[in-house]
Amino acid sequence: MKALNRLFPLFLAAGAFCVTACNNSGNGSAASDSTAAANTASDSSKMMAGSPEQDFINFAVPANTKELIWLQAGIDKSSSGELKKHAKMMKTDHEKLDATVKNYLSGHTAISAPSVDTTNTVNINNKTGNDWNKAWADKMVDDHEALLNKLKTAQKDIKDTALMAIVTNTIPVVESHLAMAKSLKDKLK
């Protein structure tokens, strides 16, 4: 993270250059270009600990990291071919989200990813066969319901447009995962 803090001025300069280059149709002035750069820096510096953006990242990063572990467990340990298929599809989507959030964080040094303890993340290893599959499906329903609620709350609170785009684009994916998990849960009864 310290390396990112040192790179922030470069990201800011590159961002200011892009704003200047993209918005300068020959009518702009150096003053308005520097104002755009200052606004970009100001927007980023507003997102500190306790901000809706940081609060969302504090929830989303650990939740997604642990979800990836659960999805891999479904792929590795399930006795159900359908569960494995769903787990693989969801894992692909969660990996894309992970990469998107990491990319977002690399350009927003005022927001940081929390550390994540993944010790004993999958806590159903005492179950076997269909009991394991049912417990896994229950967990997927619970996790995706919680994530969907958090995303919808974040839509109301987050001001950063880049993070808002991530949230908005993630909602339909999570809704499809939730529907899939509920369907799988019903089949495993």
C-alpha positions in Angstrom: 0.0 0.0 0.0 2.9 2.3 0.7 4.0 1.9 -2.9 0.5 3.0 -4.0 0.8 6.1 -1.8 4.0 7.0 -3.6 2.3 6.5 -7.0 -0.7 8.6 -6.2 0.8 11.8 -7.6 1.5 10.0 -10.8 -2.1 8.6 -11.0 -3.3 12.1 -10.2 -1.1 13.7 -12.9 -2.2 11.1 -15.4 -5.8 11.6 -14.5 -5.4 15.3 -14.8 -3.7 14.9 -18.2 -6.6 12.6 -19.4 -9.2 15.1 -18.2 -7.3 17.9 -19.9 -6.7 16.0 -23.1 -10.2 14.6 -23.4 -12.0 17.8 -22.4 -9.8 20.3 -24.2 -11.5 21.1 -27.4 -9.4 24.2 -28.0 -11.7 26.4 -25.9 -10.4 25.5 -22.5 -7.8 27.3 -20.4 -5.0 26.2 -18.2 -7.0 27.5 -15.2 -10.0 25.3 -16.0 -7.7 22.3 -16.6 -6.0 22.8 -13.2 -9.4 23.2 -11.6 -10.4 19.8 -13.0 -7.3 18.2 -11.6 -7.8 19.8 -8.2 -11.4 18.6 -8.2 -10.2 15.0 -8.9 -7.7 15.2 -6.0 -10.4 16.7 -3.8 -12.9 14.0 -4.6 -10.4 11.3 -3.8 -9.2 12.9 -0.5 -12.8 13.1 0.7 -13.0 9.3 0.9 -11.4 8.5 4.2 -12.0 6.1 7.0 -15.7 6.1 7.9 -16.8 7.3 4.5 -19.5 5.2 2.7 -16.9 4.2 0.2 -14.5 2.9 2.8 -17.3 1.3 4.7 -18.4 -0.6 1.6 -14.9 -1.7 0.7 -14.5 -2.9 4.4 -17.5 -5.1 3.8 -17.1 -6.1 0.2 -13.4 -7.1 0.1 -13.5 -9.7 3.0 -17.0 -10.9 1.9 -15.7 -11.5 -1.7 -12.4 -13.1 -0.6 -14.2 -15.5 1.7 -16.9 -16.2 -1.0 -14.1 -17.2 -3.4 -12.9 -19.7 -0.8 -16.5 -21.1 -0.4 -16.9 -21.4 -4.2 -13.6 -23.2 -4.5 -14.7 -25.6 -1.8 -17.9 -26.2 -3.7 -15.9 -27.1 -6.8 -13.4 -29.3 -4.9 -15.6 -31.0 -2.3 -19.2 -31.3 -3.5 -20.7 -34.5 -4.6 -23.2 -32.7 -6.8 -22.3 -32.0 -10.5 -24.9 -29.2 -10.6 -23.5 -27.6 -7.5 -19.9 -27.8 -9.0 -21.2 -26.2 -12.2 -22.9 -23.3 -10.3 -19.8 -22.8 -8.1 -17.5 -22.5 -11.1 -19.8 -20.0 -12.8 -20.1 -17.9 -9.7 -16.4 -18.1 -9.0 -15.7 -16.6 -12.4 -18.0 -13.7 -11.6 -16.5 -13.2 -8.2 -12.9 -13.2 -9.6 -14.0 -10.5 -12.1 -15.4 -8.5 -9.2 -12.2 -9.0 -7.2 -10.1 -7.7 -10.1 -12.4 -4.8 -10.7 -12.2 -3.7 -7.0 -8.4 -4.1 -6.9 -8.2 -1.9 -10.0 -10.5 0.7 -8.4 -8.4 0.7 -5.2 -5.2 1.1 -7.1 -6.4 4.5 -8.2 -8.0 5.6 -4.9 -5.3 5.8 -2.3 -7.6 7.4 0.2 -9.5 4.1 0.4 -7.7 0.9 1.4 -8.5 -2.8 1.3 -8.8 -4.3 4.8 -6.8 -7.4 5.7 -8.8 -10.6 5.6 -8.5 -13.5 7.9 -9.5 -16.6 6.0 -8.8 -19.1 8.8 -11.5 -21.7 9.0 -13.6 -19.9 6.4 -15.3 -23.1 5.3 -16.8 -24.4 8.5 -18.9 -27.3 7.2 -16.2 -29.8 6.7 -17.7 -32.0 9.4 -20.5 -32.7 7.0 -20.5 -35.1 4.0 -22.4 -35.9 0.9 -25.8 -34.2 0.5 -25.6 -32.7 4.0 -22.4 -30.8 2.9 -24.1 -29.8 -0.3 -27.2 -28.5 1.6 -25.0 -26.5 4.1 -23.1 -25.0 1.2 -26.2 -24.0 -0.7 -27.6 -22.5 2.5 -24.4 -20.4 2.9 -24.6 -19.2 -0.7 -28.2 -18.0 -0.2 -27.3 -16.2 3.1 -24.2 -14.6 1.7 -25.8 -13.4 -1.5 -28.8 -12.0 0.3 -26.5 -10.1 2.6 -24.4 -8.9 -0.3 -27.4 -7.8 -2.3 -28.8 -5.8 0.7 -25.3 -4.1 1.2 -25.1 -3.3 -2.5 -28.6 -1.7 -2.5 -27.7 0.3 0.6 -24.4 1.4 -1.0 -26.3 2.7 -4.0 -27.9 5.2 -1.8 -24.8 6.2 0.1 -21.8 6.1 -2.2 -20.9 9.3 -3.9 -17.8 8.2 -5.9 -18.9 7.6 -9.4 -16.4 4.8 -10.2 -17.3 2.8 -7.1 -21.0 3.5 -7.8 -20.6 2.0 -11.3 -19.1 -1.2 -9.7 -22.0 -1.4 -7.3 -24.6 -0.9 -10.0 -23.0 -3.4 -12.3 -22.7 -6.0 -9.6 -26.3 -6.0 -8.4 -27.7 -8.0 -11.4 -24.9 -10.5 -11.1 -25.6 -11.0 -7.4 -29.3 -11.3 -8.1 -28.6 -14.1 -10.6 -26.3 -15.8 -8.1 -29.0 -15.6 -5.4 -31.7 -17.0 -7.7 -29.3 -19.8 -8.6 -28.4 -20.6 -5.0 -32.1 -20.6 -4.0 -32.9 -23.0 -6.9 -30.0 -25.3 -5.9 -31.1 -25.2 -2.3 -34.6 -26.2 -3.2 -33.3 -29.1 -5.3 -31.1 -30.4 -2.4 -33.9 -30.6 0.1 
